[in-house]
Every structure is written in structure tokens, then in C-alpha cells.
């Protein structure tokens, strides 16, 4: 049985008890040990989780709009996405640069449909 139960606050509905435990337990164990010398084992800490109760089963992101490439607006949004893509291609060999032949986005086109490809570098 757990000696300490951690109860999360708001905004944790996309996590789960294992993720919370991974993030919280080490800090809690260190803090308790440094405060009074008590040593807690990882299994002494349990994370209560209820964030999933805010959503119908299987629909944890149901309240988010189904955005796609048509929601990207000309200007800052396109420039930011293209900059991210170019940087990702520069640092990660698995990401093709936009000017490489055969580059395809998630929906099958390297050219944003929002702008007819005008922003392709």
C-alpha cells in the first residue's frame, strides 16, 4: 500500500498515472529524503488520476477542433511552419528538406494548400 498519494490538479487530463508518477515521484522522494532523511521507495508513491473522467472513453481530445492544412493562414503561420520544417530538416537527417524531390507532408503535399505553394522555399 502506498505511503503517499499524489492527487493532480487541473490541466492533467492528457496524462495518466504512470506519466505523473514518472515526473513527480523522483522529486518527491528527493524532497522527503532531504527534509527529514526518510527514504521512500518508488512503490511507496501512488498517483491518483481522474483527468480521463472529463472525457467520454476513447475521446480524450474530442474537444479539440479537427484542424488540417486548410486552417493554416498566410503570413506568420506559414512562415513559422516553414521555418520549423527547415530547421528540423537541418538537424534531423530523417526529415527531408522542402526543396528535395518527393517531399510529402502528412496529407500528401509539400505545398500548403492555404497559399497554393507560394511560400515554398
C-alpha positions in Angstrom: 0.0 0.0 0.0 1.3 3.5 -0.9 2.5 5.7 1.9 2.0 8.9 -0.2 -0.8 9.5 -2.7 -0.3 12.4 -5.1 -3.5 14.0 -6.5 -3.2 16.1 -9.6 -4.7 19.5 -10.2 -6.3 20.9 -13.3 -5.0 20.5 -16.8 -3.7 16.9 -16.5 -6.4 15.2 -18.5 -4.0 14.2 -21.3 -1.6 12.5 -18.9 -2.0 9.3 -17.0 -1.0 7.9 -13.6 2.3 6.3 -14.9 3.4 9.6 -16.6 2.6 11.5 -13.4 4.5 9.0 -11.3 7.5 9.2 -13.6 7.5 13.0 -13.3 6.5 13.5 -9.6 7.9 10.6 -7.7 11.7 11.3 -8.1 11.2 14.9 -6.9 9.0 13.8 -4.0 11.4 11.1 -2.9 14.4 13.6 -3.0 12.5 16.3 -1.2 11.3 14.0 1.6 14.8 12.5 2.0 16.5 15.9 2.1 13.9 17.3 4.5 14.0 14.6 7.2 16.1 11.7 6.0 13.0 9.4 5.3 13.6 7.2 2.3 10.6 6.5 0.1 10.7 3.8 -2.5 9.0 4.4 -5.8 6.3 1.9 -4.9 5.6 4.0 -1.7 4.1 6.7 -4.0 0.9 6.3 -5.9 -0.7 8.9 -8.3 -4.4 9.2 -8.2 -5.7 10.1 -11.6 -9.1 11.3 -12.7 -8.3 13.5 -15.7 -9.8 10.9 -18.0 -13.2 11.3 -16.4 -13.6 14.6 -18.2 -13.9 12.8 -21.5 -16.1 10.1 -22.8 -14.0 6.9 -23.2 -12.0 6.9 -26.4 -12.4 10.6 -27.0 -9.8 12.4 -24.9 -9.2 15.0 -27.5 -12.8 15.3 -28.6 -12.9 19.0 -27.6 -10.1 20.0 -29.9 -11.1 21.1 -33.4 -10.1 18.8 -36.3 -7.6 21.2 -37.7 -5.9 20.5 -41.0 -3.8 22.3 -43.6 -6.7 24.5 -44.7 -6.6 26.2 -41.2 -3.1 27.5 -41.8 -3.2 31.1 -42.7 -0.9 33.0 -44.9 1.7 35.1 -43.2 3.1 34.3 -39.8 1.6 30.8 -39.5 3.0 29.7 -42.9 6.3 31.3 -42.2 6.6 29.7 -38.7 5.7 26.2 -40.0 8.2 26.5 -42.9 10.9 27.7 -40.5 10.2 24.8 -38.2 10.3 22.4 -41.1 13.6 23.8 -42.5 15.2 23.6 -39.0 14.0 20.1 -38.5 15.5 19.1 -41.9 18.8 20.8 -41.0 19.2 18.9 -37.7 17.5 15.6 -38.3 18.5 13.5 -41.3 15.2 11.7 -41.2 13.4 14.9 -42.2 13.6 15.8 -45.9 14.2 19.4 -46.8 11.2 21.1 -48.5 13.1 21.5 -51.8 14.0 17.8 -52.1 12.2 15.8 -54.7 9.5 13.5 -53.2 8.9 15.6 -50.1 5.4 15.0 -48.9 3.5 16.4 -46.0 1.1 14.4 -43.8 -1.7 15.0 -46.3 0.4 14.3 -49.4 1.6 17.7 -50.5 4.7 19.7 -49.5 2.9 22.8 -50.7 0.5 24.3 -48.2 -2.9 24.4 -49.8 -3.6 27.6 -47.9 -1.4 29.5 -50.2 -1.0 27.5 -53.3 2.6 26.8 -52.6 3.7 30.5 -52.7 5.7 30.0 -49.5 7.7 27.0 -50.6 11.4 27.9 -50.1 
